[in-house]
């Protein structure tokens, strides 16, 4: 599995539920990825496409950490929000 080349990600959230996702390349700003998404599913899709979260989750689990608990620390209520969006 190829490792991604981004050092960080910035997410700007807007009142209508949309967001701007900015994946920052570790060495070349010309390779940054910045795009708009319509909802949290779009943010999730962007992470899947650009960051390979399975690799990150495997690393966290090998260290005895719970990826979902860490996601809740970063964005409290994110799992409940995703469940609610799935019901719409």
Phi and psi in degrees as a GROMACS rama.xvg file:
@    title "Ramachandran Plot"
@    xaxis  label "Phi"
@    yaxis  label "Psi"
@TYPE xy
-78.9517  134.18  UNK-2
-79.3426  142.928  UNK-3
-72.2747  165.844  UNK-4
-116.433  28.82  UNK-5
-103.416  141.542  UNK-6
-95.9421  -25.4377  UNK-7
-162.421  168.702  UNK-8
-135.505  137.357  UNK-9
-116.353  136.508  UNK-10
-124.591  123.752  UNK-11
-104.897  123.083  UNK-12
-100.343  143.973  UNK-13
-119.176  158.489  UNK-14
-60.5171  -26.7994  UNK-15
-83.5118  4.00723  UNK-16
94.8657  -8.63127  UNK-17
-82.9515  173.212  UNK-18
-153.146  161.531  UNK-19
-113.93  129.071  UNK-20
-110.348  130.335  UNK-21
-129.25  105.695  UNK-22
-90.2726  122.302  UNK-23
-98.6216  120.197  UNK-24
-67.8766  144.301  UNK-25
-68.6939  -22.843  UNK-26
-138.523  -16.8511  UNK-27
-132.892  103.086  UNK-28
-56.8184  -23.5164  UNK-29
-67.4472  -18.0139  UNK-30
-98.9598  6.89412  UNK-31
-59.0689  150.998  UNK-32
-117.981  123.035  UNK-33
-135.207  127.986  UNK-34
-157.244  161.694  UNK-35
-93.5786  147.065  UNK-36
-131.595  154.615  UNK-37
-87.2109  -19.5241  UNK-38
-162.192  -176.526  UNK-39
-64.1431  -29.9276  UNK-40
-61.7056  -37.7743  UNK-41
-65.4103  -38.3123  UNK-42
-62.072  -46.8175  UNK-43
-60.075  -45.1692  UNK-44
-60.4674  -38.8347  UNK-45
-63.2467  -42.1864  UNK-46
-62.8772  -43.3093  UNK-47
-62.1107  -43.1669  UNK-48
-70.1092  -40.0235  UNK-49
-104.103  -20.8917  UNK-50
-117.88  -9.03838  UNK-51
56.4565  67.1405  UNK-52
-64.1729  -22.1224  UNK-53
-59.5284  -39.7367  UNK-54
-63.4377  -42.9981  UNK-55
-67.0209  -45.1323  UNK-56
-60.9099  -42.438  UNK-57
-60.769  -41.9436  UNK-58
-63.5947  -46.3943  UNK-59
-61.584  -45.029  UNK-60
-64.0019  -36.7778  UNK-61
-66.682  -22.0342  UNK-62
-91.9962  4.97185  UNK-63
79.4828  19.4598  UNK-64
-103.597  151.75  UNK-65
-99.2288  110.379  UNK-66
-56.6884  -39.5476  UNK-67
-67.4666  -36.5742  UNK-68
-65.0298  -38.8351  UNK-69
-67.8637  -37.4255  UNK-70
-60.8867  -39.9874  UNK-71
-65.6576  -33.4738  UNK-72
-66.7012  -40.2005  UNK-73
-72.1106  -41.6567  UNK-74
-137.682  84.1399  UNK-75
-54.9307  131.867  UNK-76
84.8942  4.04673  UNK-77
-61.4144  -39.4825  UNK-78
-68.5944  -38.527  UNK-79
-65.0362  -42.4816  UNK-80
-60.8217  -42.2272  UNK-81
-63.9698  -40.4839  UNK-82
-61.6073  -43.3284  UNK-83
-63.7465  -40.8182  UNK-84
-64.3074  -34.1269  UNK-85
-66.4706  -21.2727  UNK-86
-85.9626  -13.7404  UNK-87
